Every structure is written in structure tokens, then in C-alpha cells.
Amino acid sequence: MQIRIIYEQPLNERIRTFLRLEHLFKITNHHINSSSEWDNRAAITNLLNIADIMTRSDIKSDLIKELDRHLSTLNTLAVNPNVDQDRLASIIENIISILDSLKKPSCQPGQNIKQDEFITSIKQRNIIPGGSCNFDLPNYHYWLHKQIDDRLNDINHWYGDLIIVHDGLKLALNMIRNSANPVTEQAPSGFFQKPIESNISCQLIRIFLPVESKLYPEISGGKHRFTVRFMEQSSTKSRPVQTHDNVEFELHCCIL
């Protein structure tokens, strides 16, 4: 099976924020259960970044709206004989379960971090390059040398009320990504442009290239069209330039 690199470009602010959160959750989950000081530091830094995005955007409300929209779309498929009804019922049940949790008044993602004085002290110093050094935050230095079980208990507590957001994001983004019909396209001299039909809500563009390709796409777009330029960069010291070659690629326009 050919290994490919997937490049994504969100076409609205909601999906842009969802993808950034997904990125931060992936980094957090990579570090969260490790025992080293540096993994613990990375996990906390990314939890703070997640909480910051949650503060600046109404993620809970946006996620509820997105999942409600998906639920409405899926319910229309319940009478379609060509649809795997068992799988559809399972997906709908999963969406309803997550929505029920998100809609509870007690669901306040990020509160565990916001209400923690220790985490607040780290956040205040993290904005300074090197500001979490041991002489800046002796309480952090002390915490990083506590028993691993104690540290993991704290980290999992801070992470605990964010899990529902992570689960909702995974479900919503997975459904969006799977809504595309893959097509093979050609970019003459490394340039490709495509209009978006006015009656279609395209949320995400995905481009697949072989891992051995020496090119990468720069994607830009909005409601009406999107553009792809395939770039090459001979070394890190040189500026990237658009290739003169014709490029074949796989395109996914995610329209759910």
C-alpha cells in the first residue's frame, strides 16, 4: 500500500479552530501518560493551549451546532435502503450520547484548569521564553519531582473535563473527512483552481500526495473557489517556488 501525506485546508473559521484543537489534543495524548519531566511539561503546555482556545472561542456551542447538523443529515438517511442501517444507528447513537453530555449545564470544559492556582502560575510564566525555569517556578520544579502516580493523577484531572470535547471533535472531523468522494486531478505547471458550487457547503479540502513526492501544496480558498499551488524547496536555505511540472494528485472536497 502506497504511503501518502495528507494536506488539509479548512474553508471556515469553525473547522479551522477544530483542526487546531485536534492538533493540540494529539500532542497532549502523546505526552500525557509518560513519566519524564519533559513529557509532563509538554502535556501541561498543550493543555494550557487547549484551554486558551476554549476561552477565546465558544467551542462547546460550536461543537453542539456541528454535531446537531450532522445528526439532522444522518436522520434523513434512515429511510435509504442503500445505507448500512446498523452502522448508521451506531453513529447516530454515538452523536446523541456526546450531545447529551455537552448540553448538560454541568459540562464546562476547561474549568479544571481555570480554577487551579498551580496551573495558573505556570500559565503566567509560560508567556516568557524560558519562564518556567526552576528558579522562576520552584513550585513547578517541586511538582515535577513528585512521584509519577501523583503527577499523572493531577494531569488526568486537568484533562478530565476536556475529554468530551476531544471525543466530539474526533467524531465531527471523522464524519467530515469521510464525506468526500475522492477524485484524481491534474495541476498544469503546479497550479489548480476549482469553483465551489453555491448549493454545496464545502468545509474542508484534503490533498493526498505520495510520501516520496518532492512537492507540497499551498491551499487557499473561501466560499466560492479554492486554489492549489504545488511548491518545491530545494533546501531549507532557499525560498520555495511553484513547480513547472504537471502534478497529479488526489483531491477530497469534504461537503458534510
Buried (B, 14 or more C-beta within 10 A) or exposed (E): EEEBEEBBBBBBEBBBBBBBBBEBBEBBEEBBEBEEBEBBBBBBBBBBBBBBBBEEBEBBEBBBEBBBEBBEEBEEBEEEEEEEEEEBEEBBEBBEEBBEBBEEEEBEBBBBBBEBEBBEBBBEBBEEEEEBEEEBBEEBBEBBEEEEEEBBEBBBEBBEBBEBBBBBBEBBBEBBBEBBEEEEEEBEEBBBEBEBEEEEBBBBBBBBBBEEBEBBBBBEBEEEEBBBBBBBEEEEEEEEEBBEBEBEBBBBBBBB
